Amino acid sequence: MNEVKESAQRDERSPGVLPDLSPVLPRQGGTRDFRSLERASELTRQDLPRTAHGLLFAVLVLLCFSFLCGCGRKRVQASAPTAVAGSVSLSSDERLGYASWYGHPYHGRRTSNGETYDMNTLTAAHRTLAFDTIVKVNNLDNGRDVTVRINDRGPFVKDRIIDLSYAAAKQIEMVGPGTAKVSLEVLKMVRNPYPFTIQVASFREKANARRLQKDLAHRYTPVLLKEYESVEGKLFRVLVGEFRDARQAATTLKELRRLSYEGLMVRLDR
């Protein structure tokens, strides 16, 4: 900055001043030699165009340089995230597995997104997909399918990937069996601002959950304890970590499994 300021000061002191090309003329008896003066004027007239051309060339070079620098700089336009469609938005563990369904005694209770659960509408619970995501559920046993909206969390059971409402389960003929092997296809993905976490275990006894929480806290932070109302009654879930990226959560899940913990990746909704 100091060099720039000094340069600017020098330019202000002598802006656009051309060099003095007039030669020193000898005096002869107190008078000027007019022939020398004529030669000096001739020299000045010859050099002035060259100087002007040089300045013009320098200005053109600077303009070209500025233009090229401007062209070389990419302009990135920010845009809002777009909806993601297709099963590519789900990992293989989330795309293929078993579906279950739930009705009474949850009918009329609040769902995880704050709605009142209506078992006669086409909705479902999922562990990680954002609320209001639209999912097509394909029953691989009979070829039937149903389209549901995610408005709840679950199922928190190994190998189960979605928990359907009674109406959705009825449409794909799995009410009687209770479960069915299914594949999921995301038709409309909604952005979810909440982090991922790993459910390591769930307990009926709070003391057991506290014990595991304390053990895991030596290696991980944070380790959370959350209550959950299930068909079997109140459960205490032990959750490890808060991850903005699903890949980071998956890495921690693999590490926990190497330590002989069975975990599930879930969404930590507030």
C-alpha positions in Angstrom: 0.0 0.0 0.0 2.9 2.4 0.8 4.4 1.9 -2.6 1.0 2.6 -4.3 0.5 5.7 -2.2 4.0 7.0 -3.1 3.4 6.3 -6.8 0.1 8.1 -6.6 1.8 11.1 -5.0 4.5 11.2 -7.7 1.8 11.1 -10.4 0.0 14.0 -8.7 3.1 16.1 -8.6 3.8 15.8 -12.3 0.7 14.6 -14.1 1.1 14.2 -17.9 4.3 16.3 -18.0 6.4 15.8 -21.2 10.2 15.9 -21.0 11.7 19.2 -21.8 13.3 18.7 -25.2 14.6 22.3 -25.7 18.4 22.3 -25.8 20.4 24.9 -23.9 21.2 27.6 -26.4 24.6 29.3 -26.3 24.7 33.0 -26.0 26.5 34.9 -28.8 27.1 38.5 -27.8 24.0 38.6 -25.7 21.7 37.3 -28.5 20.3 33.8 -29.2 21.5 31.8 -32.2 18.2 31.6 -34.2 19.5 28.7 -36.3 20.0 26.7 -33.2 16.5 27.7 -32.0 15.0 26.6 -35.3 16.8 23.2 -35.0 15.5 22.8 -31.5 11.9 23.5 -32.6 12.3 21.0 -35.4 13.5 18.4 -32.9 10.6 19.0 -30.6 8.0 18.7 -33.4 9.5 15.4 -34.4 9.6 13.8 -30.9 6.2 14.9 -29.7 4.2 12.5 -32.0 6.5 9.7 -30.9 5.8 10.4 -27.3 2.0 10.7 -27.9 2.0 7.4 -29.8 3.9 5.8 -26.9 1.4 7.0 -24.3 -1.5 5.9 -26.5 0.0 2.4 -26.9 0.5 2.1 -23.2 -3.1 3.0 -22.5 -4.3 0.4 -25.1 -2.2 -2.3 -23.5 -3.6 -1.5 -20.0 -7.2 -1.6 -21.4 -6.6 -5.0 -23.1 -5.1 -6.4 -19.9 -8.0 -5.3 -17.8 -10.5 -6.8 -20.3 -8.7 -10.2 -20.3 -8.5 -10.3 -16.6 -12.3 -9.6 -16.4 -13.0 -12.4 -18.9 -10.8 -14.9 -17.1 -12.7 -14.5 -13.8 -15.7 -16.9 -13.6 -19.0 -15.4 -12.5 -20.8 -18.0 -10.3 -24.5 -17.4 -9.9 -25.9 -18.7 -6.6 -29.1 -20.7 -6.8 -31.4 -22.4 -4.3 -31.0 -26.2 -3.9 -33.3 -28.1 -6.3 -35.5 -31.1 -5.5 -33.8 -34.4 -6.0 -35.8 -37.3 -7.5 -35.1 -40.9 -7.9 -33.7 -43.7 -5.7 -30.1 -42.4 -6.1 -30.8 -40.1 -3.1 -31.0 -43.1 -0.8 -28.1 -45.5 0.2 -28.5 -49.2 -0.6 -29.3 -49.8 3.1 -32.2 -47.3 3.0 -33.5 -48.3 -0.4 -34.0 -52.1 0.2 -35.4 -53.6 3.3 -38.5 -54.4 5.3 -41.6 -52.2 5.8 -43.8 -52.3 8.8 -47.0 -50.4 9.6 -48.6 -48.8 12.6 -52.2 -47.8 13.5 -53.7 -47.9 17.0 -52.7 -46.7 19.6 -50.9 -44.0 17.6 -54.1 -42.9 15.8 -54.8 -39.3 16.9 -51.4 -38.8 18.5 -48.9 -36.2 17.4 -46.3 -37.2 14.8 -42.7 -36.1 14.9 -43.4 -33.1 12.6 -46.3 -31.9 14.8 -49.3 -33.2 12.8 -52.0 -35.4 14.3 -51.5 -38.9 13.1 -54.3 -40.2 10.9 -53.8 -43.9 10.1 -56.4 -43.6 7.2 -54.1 -41.3 5.2 -51.2 -42.3 3.0 -48.3 -41.3 5.2 -45.2 -43.0 6.6 -42.3 -42.7 9.1 -38.7 -42.7 8.0 -35.5 -42.3 10.0 -33.7 -39.7 7.9 -35.8 -38.4 5.0 -37.1 -34.8 5.5 -40.7 -34.3 6.4 -43.0 -33.9 3.4 -40.7 -36.0 1.2 -42.8 -38.1 -1.3 -41.8 -41.7 -1.5 -43.0 -44.6 -3.7 -43.0 -47.9 -1.8 -42.9 -51.1 -3.9 -43.9 -54.4 -2.3 -41.4 -56.9 -3.7 -43.6 -59.8 -2.7 -46.7 -59.0 -4.8 -45.6 -56.1 -7.1 -48.1 -53.6 -5.6 -47.0 -50.0 -4.8 -48.1 -47.0 -2.9 -47.0 -43.3 -2.7 -46.7 -41.8 0.7 -45.6 -38.6 2.4 -43.1 -38.7 5.2 -44.5 -37.0 8.4 -43.0 -39.1 11.2 -39.8 -40.8 12.5 -39.1 -44.5 12.7 -38.9 -47.4 12.6 -36.1 -47.7 15.1 -35.7 -51.4 14.4 -32.8 -53.1 12.5 -33.6 -54.1 8.9 -36.8 -52.1 8.8 -36.5 -49.0 6.5 -40.0 -47.5 6.6 -43.1 -47.6 8.8 -46.4 -47.2 6.8 -49.7 -45.9 7.9 -52.6 -48.4 8.1 -54.0 -47.1 4.8 -50.7 -47.3 3.0 -50.1 -50.9 4.3 -53.6 -51.9 3.2 -53.0 -50.6 -0.3 -50.0 -52.9 -0.8 -51.6 -55.8 1.0 -49.3 -56.1 4.0 -51.7 -55.5 6.9 -52.1 -59.2 7.6 -48.4 -60.2 7.4 -47.4 -57.1 9.3 -44.1 -56.6 7.3 -43.1 -56.9 3.7 -39.8 -56.7 1.8 -39.9 -53.4 -0.2 -37.9 -51.0 -2.2 -38.2 -47.2 -1.9 -38.0 -44.6 -4.6 -37.9 -40.9 -3.8 -40.2 -38.9 -6.0 -39.8 -35.6 -4.3 -36.9 -34.7 -2.0 -37.4 -31.9 0.5 -34.3 -30.1 2.0 -33.7 -31.0 5.6 -31.7 -28.5 7.8 -31.4 -30.9 10.8 -28.3 -33.0 11.5 -27.8 -36.8 11.4 -27.1 -38.8 14.5 -26.4 -42.5 15.3 -28.9 -44.4 17.5 -26.7 -46.9 19.3 -29.4 -48.6 21.4 -32.7 -48.1 23.1 -33.7 -49.2 26.6 -36.9 -49.6 28.6 -34.9 -48.7 31.8 -33.5 -45.2 31.9 -30.6 -46.3 34.2 -29.3 -48.7 31.5 -29.4 -45.9 28.9 -27.5 -43.6 31.3 -24.8 -46.3 31.8 -24.3 -46.7 28.1 -24.3 -42.9 27.6 -21.5 -42.6 30.2 -19.4 -45.3 28.5 -19.7 -43.8 25.0 -18.9 -40.3 26.3 -15.3 -41.3 26.9 -14.9 -41.7 23.1 -17.6 -39.5 21.5 -19.3 -36.2 22.0 -22.1 -35.3 22.2 -23.9 -38.5 23.5 -27.6 -37.7 23.8 -30.5 -39.4 25.6 -33.9 -39.1 24.0 -37.3 -40.5 25.1 -39.5 -42.2 22.5 -43.0 -43.5 22.8 -43.2 -46.9 21.1 -45.9 -49.6 20.8 -44.0 -51.3 23.6 -44.1 -48.2 25.8 -41.6 -45.5 26.6 -38.0 -46.2 25.4 -34.8 -44.3 26.1 -32.7 -43.9 23.0 -28.9 -43.3 23.2 -27.7 -41.1 20.3 -24.1 -40.4 19.3 -22.9 -37.3 17.5 -24.4 -34.6 15.4 -23.4 -34.7 11.7 -24.3 -32.3 8.9 -23.1 -34.7 6.3 -24.6 -38.2 5.9 -21.1 -39.5 4.9 -19.6 -38.4 8.2 -22.4 -40.1 10.1 -21.9 -43.3 8.0 -18.2 -43.3 8.9 -19.0 -43.1 12.6 -21.6 -45.8 12.3 -19.0 -48.2 10.7 -16.6 -47.4 13.6 -19.3 -48.1 16.2 -20.1 -51.4 14.5 -16.4 -52.4 14.6 -16.7 -51.8 18.4 -19.6 -54.3 18.4 -22.3 -51.6 18.7 -25.4 -52.0 16.5 -26.4 -48.6 15.3 -28.9 -46.9 13.1 -28.5 -43.5 11.3 -31.4 -41.3 12.2 -32.3 -37.6 11.8 -32.0 -35.4 14.9 -35.1 -33.3 14.5 -35.5 -30.5 17.0 
